[in-house]
Amino acid sequence: MKLFIKQLLRLLTRLTAKPKIGGLQINDSALQYVRIDRELQALSLRLPPGVFQEGRLLELGQLLGALKQLHHMIDPGNEDRAIPVIVSLPPALVYTQSFAVPNVGEKHIDESAYLNLQMLSPVAKDAAYMSSEIIGVGSDKYELLGAFTERAHVDKLRSTLEEAHFAPIALEFPGLSLTRLVGHTLGPKTSATLVCQVSSDGIEFSIVRNGSLYFDYFRSWRSIQGENREIPRALFESVVAEEVQKVVNFTLSRFEENLREVVLVAPGFEKDLQAFLEKRFNLAVEPLELRSWSLSPTWYAPLGAALRGVMERKEDRSISLAPFSPLEILYQEQLLDFVWLWRNIVVGVMAVFLLFFGGTAYLLVNNAYDLTERLSSFRSQPQQTELVNLQAKAEEFNRLLKSVGAAKGLSGPWFPLLSRLDKLADQHEVIVDRVEVEGIDKPVKVVAHTLPSKVKDFQDALYRESGFSEISLPATSLTQLSNGLMSFTIGFRFSVGPRG
């Protein structure tokens, strides 16, 4: 009973639970998937060189194969089932810009923001996906962060994801994903904080304030390296110093405060980069360390995307560079997941019924065979005994008839009746069991048995015999005996004179 209740609760949970949404980061060198559940699921797959270049997809077939392989790693045996994900796009594909719009009311903020995005977009509006999120609210204006990307690159990437049975709920960029993780780990910082991330694609600089992303800028290794095979240490430090100085100037002009703190995500470079920034800019540099999960810094961006996956979709107001809103896409995925689940339930129930009725039919057939064999055995044993008893009774009856016929002084029609009835019975192989007579000129009933084919002959013989009239053979009196004979009851009237 406890097991049944446990299984029922699990089923009800599945019917009402929202789908688990993971974070998927795509960059030039790897695919990384993280899903936050009871146990953290983290899987990665390295991409062959040349699949991406500066975030642009060059080898669609190889990416499709890698995504299918990752799908199998995440959900083995369910390759056709869509896996919902928050996608962190290659950072080189996304351009960001903060802006402000007048406080025209919350109902009109989306329209106002979209008009500003069209004017700010570095790509023609018909060839771009653009989105924004509110990062600050004042009495007279809204502060927003806008993001832009080329439609062609995102469409190609999104269609490849869908072909591999991934369902992109939202498309963002690593800076936004990392901002979410920093807020979750360190809490919202009221002063402007630089988040510096060094990845296999390049260096990303972000300004975070009050839990929101205000500024994001990415420099790829290719743009730093140029035609050189390697990046000298001096060149690397020079680029970092140049970009950090831009961030310092932006912070001073935008917030009228000096940048004081840096959160560092630089696997393999933490100590060197920390020492350099502290010495060069006199900043407090803190490598980001997770409290809730045990993951290396290379997983921080997909983990930040996965944090968005556990949010309630109605509360998700973050940037999404997709043609549909996250709520619309999730609704479609929930509907498909619901249909998929109930399809399996119906198939399972039908399978249970099929097994139940099949098993019942099998048992009934076996029982029928068993009963037939037992009945045959039962019949075969007493059949001879029953036949011997019937013959003995018949012989006794015939003897009594002869004794009655031989008795002197007998008067009335009974002797002629019985003697003629006995004669007819012998001629047609009929054994008379009993004769019921109520009186002279009263109907006579004879109970007898014989072969089924002889019953009709016996009835016809009575018709032909003089003295017998009103002969009746009810069909209801015919009874098939176990030994193959037929028992019957025939009625008639008998008179000594001619037949009337």
SVG drawing of the C-alpha trace seen along z (x, -y; Angstrom):
<svg xmlns="http://www.w3.org/2000/svg" viewBox="-65 -63 120 130">
<polyline fill="none" stroke="black" stroke-width="0.4" points="0.0,0.0 2.8,-2.4 4.5,-1.6 1.3,-2.3 0.8,-5.7 4.4,-6.6 4.0,-5.8 0.7,-7.7 2.4,-10.8 5.2,-10.6 2.7,-10.5 0.8,-13.5 4.1,-15.3 5.0,-14.7 1.6,-15.8 1.8,-19.1 5.5,-19.9 7.0,-22.4 9.7,-21.0 13.3,-21.1 15.2,-23.8 18.9,-23.6 21.6,-26.1 23.5,-25.4 26.5,-27.5 27.8,-27.4 31.2,-28.8 33.9,-28.3 35.4,-25.3 32.8,-23.4 29.2,-22.8 28.4,-22.9 25.1,-21.9 24.1,-22.4 20.8,-21.6 19.9,-22.4 17.9,-19.6 18.2,-17.6 21.7,-16.7 23.5,-19.1 23.9,-17.7 26.9,-19.1 28.0,-17.7 30.3,-19.0 31.4,-18.1 34.4,-19.6 33.8,-20.8 36.3,-20.1 38.3,-23.1 36.6,-25.2 32.9,-24.6 32.7,-28.2 34.8,-31.2 34.3,-34.4 30.9,-33.0 29.7,-32.4 28.6,-28.8 30.7,-27.5 30.2,-23.7 26.5,-23.1 26.7,-19.3 29.4,-18.9 27.5,-21.0 24.3,-19.0 26.2,-15.8 27.7,-17.2 24.3,-18.4 22.7,-15.0 25.6,-13.4 25.1,-15.8 21.3,-15.1 22.0,-11.4 24.3,-12.1 21.7,-14.2 18.6,-12.0 19.7,-8.6 17.0,-6.6 14.8,-9.6 16.5,-11.1 13.2,-12.5 12.1,-14.2 12.8,-18.0 15.2,-19.2 14.3,-22.8 17.4,-25.0 18.4,-28.6 21.1,-29.2 24.1,-31.3 25.2,-32.4 28.9,-32.9 29.7,-36.3 31.1,-37.6 27.5,-37.5 26.0,-39.9 26.3,-43.7 24.9,-45.6 24.0,-49.2 22.4,-50.8 19.9,-53.6 17.1,-55.5 13.5,-56.1 11.0,-58.5 8.7,-57.1 5.6,-56.8 4.1,-54.1 4.7,-50.3 2.1,-49.6 4.0,-51.5 7.5,-50.6 7.9,-47.8 6.8,-49.9 9.1,-52.8 12.0,-50.5 11.5,-48.8 11.6,-52.2 14.9,-53.1 16.3,-49.7 15.6,-50.2 17.5,-53.5 20.5,-52.1 20.9,-48.8 24.2,-48.4 22.4,-46.0 19.5,-46.8 16.3,-46.3 15.0,-43.7 18.2,-41.7 18.5,-41.8 17.0,-40.3 16.9,-42.8 15.7,-42.8 16.0,-44.8 15.5,-44.5 14.9,-47.2 18.0,-47.8 16.9,-50.9 13.7,-52.9 13.5,-56.6 10.7,-59.0 11.1,-60.4 12.8,-57.6 13.5,-53.9 17.1,-52.7 17.4,-49.7 20.1,-47.5 19.6,-46.5 21.2,-43.6 21.4,-43.1 22.5,-40.2 22.3,-39.3 19.2,-37.4 20.8,-35.1 23.4,-33.6 20.8,-33.1 18.3,-31.5 20.9,-29.0 21.9,-28.2 18.3,-27.9 17.2,-25.7 20.2,-23.4 19.3,-23.2 15.7,-22.3 16.8,-19.7 18.8,-18.1 15.7,-18.1 16.8,-21.0 14.1,-23.6 15.6,-27.1 13.4,-28.8 15.6,-32.0 18.8,-33.1 21.2,-35.3 24.9,-35.9 27.6,-34.9 27.8,-38.3 24.2,-38.2 24.5,-34.6 27.5,-35.4 25.8,-38.5 23.0,-36.3 25.4,-33.9 27.3,-36.7 24.1,-38.1 23.1,-34.6 26.5,-34.0 27.6,-37.4 24.2,-39.2 23.3,-42.5 26.2,-45.0 25.1,-48.6 28.4,-50.0 29.5,-49.3 31.5,-46.1 33.6,-44.9 33.1,-41.2 36.1,-40.0 35.7,-36.7 38.5,-34.9 37.3,-32.1 38.4,-30.0 36.8,-32.7 38.4,-35.8 37.9,-38.3 34.5,-39.7 34.2,-42.8 30.9,-43.6 29.7,-46.2 27.2,-45.0 25.3,-47.3 22.4,-46.4 22.2,-43.0 21.8,-44.4 24.1,-44.4 24.9,-47.9 27.8,-47.4 29.2,-44.4 32.1,-44.3 33.9,-41.3 37.4,-41.0 38.1,-37.8 41.6,-36.2 41.6,-36.6 41.2,-40.4 44.0,-40.5 46.3,-38.0 46.1,-39.3 48.4,-37.4 50.6,-36.2 50.6,-32.5 50.8,-33.4 49.8,-36.4 52.8,-37.7 52.3,-38.5 53.0,-42.1 50.3,-42.3 47.8,-40.5 48.4,-42.9 48.3,-45.9 44.9,-44.9 43.5,-44.2 44.8,-47.5 43.2,-49.3 39.8,-47.7 39.8,-48.0 40.6,-51.7 37.5,-52.1 35.4,-50.5 36.8,-52.8 36.0,-55.8 32.5,-54.5 31.8,-53.9 33.0,-57.4 30.9,-59.1 27.8,-57.0 27.6,-56.6 30.0,-59.4 31.9,-56.9 35.3,-55.2 35.5,-51.6 36.7,-49.8 36.0,-46.1 36.6,-43.4 35.1,-39.9 37.4,-37.6 36.4,-34.5 39.7,-33.4 40.5,-29.7 44.2,-29.3 44.8,-33.1 43.4,-34.1 46.6,-34.7 48.5,-36.5 45.5,-38.6 44.6,-39.4 48.1,-40.6 48.2,-42.7 44.9,-44.5 45.6,-45.1 49.0,-46.6 48.0,-48.5 44.6,-50.0 44.7,-49.5 41.5,-47.5 40.1,-44.9 40.1,-41.8 38.1,-38.7 38.0,-35.4 34.4,-34.2 34.0,-31.1 30.7,-29.2 29.0,-28.4 26.2,-26.1 27.9,-23.9 31.3,-22.4 32.1,-23.5 35.2,-25.0 35.0,-28.5 34.8,-27.1 31.2,-26.1 30.1,-29.5 28.4,-30.9 26.2,-27.8 25.4,-27.6 24.2,-31.2 22.0,-30.3 20.6,-27.3 19.7,-29.6 17.4,-31.4 15.9,-28.0 14.6,-27.5 12.9,-30.9 9.2,-31.2 8.6,-32.1 6.1,-34.8 8.9,-36.5 11.5,-36.2 12.0,-39.8 15.6,-39.2 16.9,-39.8 16.1,-37.0 17.4,-37.2 14.7,-34.9 11.7,-35.7 9.3,-34.6 9.1,-35.4 10.3,-32.8 6.8,-32.4 5.4,-31.6 8.1,-29.1 7.8,-27.4 4.0,-27.1 4.6,-25.2 7.1,-22.9 4.9,-22.3 2.0,-21.4 4.3,-19.0 5.6,-17.5 2.0,-17.1 1.0,-15.4 4.1,-13.1 3.4,-12.2 -0.3,-11.4 0.5,-9.4 2.8,-7.2 0.2,-7.0 -2.5,-5.9 -0.2,-3.4 0.8,-2.1 -2.8,-1.7 -3.8,0.0 -0.8,2.4 -2.0,3.2 -5.5,3.9 -4.2,6.0 -2.1,8.1 -5.0,8.3 -7.6,9.5 -5.0,11.7 -4.2,13.4 -7.8,13.7 -8.6,15.3 -5.7,17.7 -6.9,18.7 -10.5,19.2 -9.4,21.3 -7.2,23.5 -10.1,23.8 -12.5,24.8 -10.1,27.5 -9.6,28.7 -13.3,28.9 -13.9,30.7 -11.3,33.3 -12.8,33.7 -16.3,34.0 -15.2,36.6 -13.5,38.6 -16.6,38.3 -18.8,39.5 -16.6,42.4 -16.5,43.9 -20.3,44.1 -21.5,44.6 -21.2,48.4 -22.7,48.7 -25.7,46.5 -26.3,48.6 -26.2,51.9 -28.7,50.4 -31.0,49.2 -31.0,52.7 -31.7,54.4 -34.7,52.1 -35.9,52.7 -35.7,56.5 -37.5,56.2 -40.2,54.1 -40.6,56.5 -40.8,59.5 -43.5,57.7 -45.4,57.0 -45.3,60.7 -46.5,61.6 -49.4,59.2 -50.3,60.6 -50.2,64.1 -52.4,63.4 -55.9,64.8 -59.0,63.0 -57.6,59.7 -60.3,57.5 -60.5,54.2 -58.2,52.6 -54.9,52.6 -53.6,55.9 -54.2,55.3 -52.6,51.8 -49.5,53.0 -49.0,56.1 -49.3,54.0 -47.1,51.2 -44.5,53.8 -44.6,55.3 -44.2,51.9 -41.4,51.0 -39.5,54.2 -40.0,53.7 -38.5,50.2 -35.8,50.8 -37.5,48.5 -37.1,49.2 -40.2,48.1 -39.2,46.6 -42.8,46.2 -46.4,45.9 -48.7,43.4 -52.5,44.2 -55.1,42.3 -58.1,44.4 -60.2,45.8 -60.6,43.4 -58.0,41.1 -54.8,40.0 -51.8,42.3 -48.3,41.1 -45.3,43.3 -41.7,42.3 -39.1,44.2 -35.7,43.8 -34.0,45.0 -31.7,43.8 -32.6,40.3 -33.3,41.7 -35.9,44.2 -38.1,41.7 -39.9,40.5 -40.3,44.1 -41.9,45.1 -44.3,42.1 -45.2,43.0 -45.8,46.7 -48.3,45.5 -50.1,43.5 -50.4,46.6 -51.5,48.9 -55.2,49.2 -56.6,48.2 -54.1,45.4 -55.3,41.8 -54.5,38.2 -50.8,39.0 -48.5,36.2 -44.8,35.9 -43.8,32.5 -40.5,31.2 -39.8,30.1 -39.8,33.7 -36.9,34.7 -33.7,35.0 -30.3,36.1 -28.8,38.6 -25.1,38.8 -24.8,42.2 -26.0,40.9 -29.7,42.1 -32.7,39.8 -35.3,39.8 -38.8,38.7 -42.4,38.6 -45.2,39.5 -49.0,39.2 -52.0,40.8 -55.5,42.3 -56.1,46.0 -59.3,47.9 -59.9,51.6 -62.3,50.8 -61.3,49.4 -59.2,46.2 -61.3,43.0"/>
</svg>
